[in-house]
Amino acid sequence: MQIDPQIGALRGDHAAQRVMREAVAEVVRQCRHDPALAPVLTDLESYGTGTPLSDCTHLALLFAAGGTPRGAIEPFVRRIVRVQRAYPLAQLAFRHQSGPGFHYLQIAGKGRATLGLALYEGGSQSGDAASATFPDAERHDVVLAGGGELGLLEIASESEAHATIMERRQQVAETSVIALCGSARSQVLRTVRGRLLILRLIRFAETPLPTRRFALPSGRLLHRASGDRRESQHELMMALLGRMGCSDAAPVLADVALDARGGSEHFRWQALRECLALDTAAGLRVLSSIADDRADPLARPARNLRAELIATHPQLAGIEPVPCPA
């Protein structure tokens, strides 16, 4: 493994590491107490609990037509840039992600809401987007710098595996404001002129519908995931149990799949799939129980899956719906 000499030297220099950590901690403290940003963060906490944006005065002003969002954000950016230049290897105490042509820095997260900076670079992000994601969230964007063209998307109709998606193109430049609300609306970036910097506010629904990703322009469903972060974590746990072959987890997964009030339909269906993979007999009994319950919203897909499984594996028809007491 090749290790950069600067990183190698830093690994053994605990005093230098401490200085960097303290510098970053001080910058975070200054940002949180900055007179321009502190009222915004206070409003973000209220907004994250469900307060309407219109009642969060300082936060709403950032995304109002004719607002001055740069006045609140520039001091934050200057402090971050200054500490990063002084300590290039310092780890910033902010969630962030980077990919080809895209970078995101989360300024703060409170409750169900997050406030962050999204930077798009021309080239790799430009052109026709292959897909679009539709989360169940309220989103507000304001352009801080640069310009480009967005495709504003809206689902006109949707079935289990397909959606009819309408698109409207919109040119954006500095101070442009875009507001999207609900699980039927989203946006894709079509072109970028140089770099496009956006201040983004997102608040997920209290009980979010599943997040879906559709192919463009066909509208074919590519992926569906729980819109609830905690439920997504539990879904990953179930998948891990399945990959580890923990057959003793099958009864727990069966209970999750049968509990119509314990989670979303998507979550219950994933539990059923993992149960079937770990213990086919137990999973098939759960599948039959759901399929035979006309009031269960999963009854029809359960009946279809049961028919497909038995058609493919006729021996499954011999499994008793209920275990024999003997």
Secondary structure, 3 states (H helix, E strand, C coil): CCCCHHHHHHHCCHHHHHHHHHHHHHHHHHHHCCCCCHHHHHHHHHHHCCCCHHHCHHHHHHCCCCCCHHHHHHHHHHHHHHHHHHCCCCCCCCCEEEECCEEEEEEEEECCEEEEEEEEECCCCCCCCCEEEECCEEEEEEEEEEEEEEEEEEEEEECCCEEEEEEEEEEECCCCEEEEECCCEEEEEEEEEEEEEEEEEEEECCCCCCEEEEECCCCEEEEEECCCHHHHHHHHHHHHHHHCCCHHHHHHHHHHHHCCCCCCHHHHHHHHHHHHHHCHHHHHHHHHHHHCCCCCCCHHHHHHHHHHHHHHCHHHHHCCCCCCCC
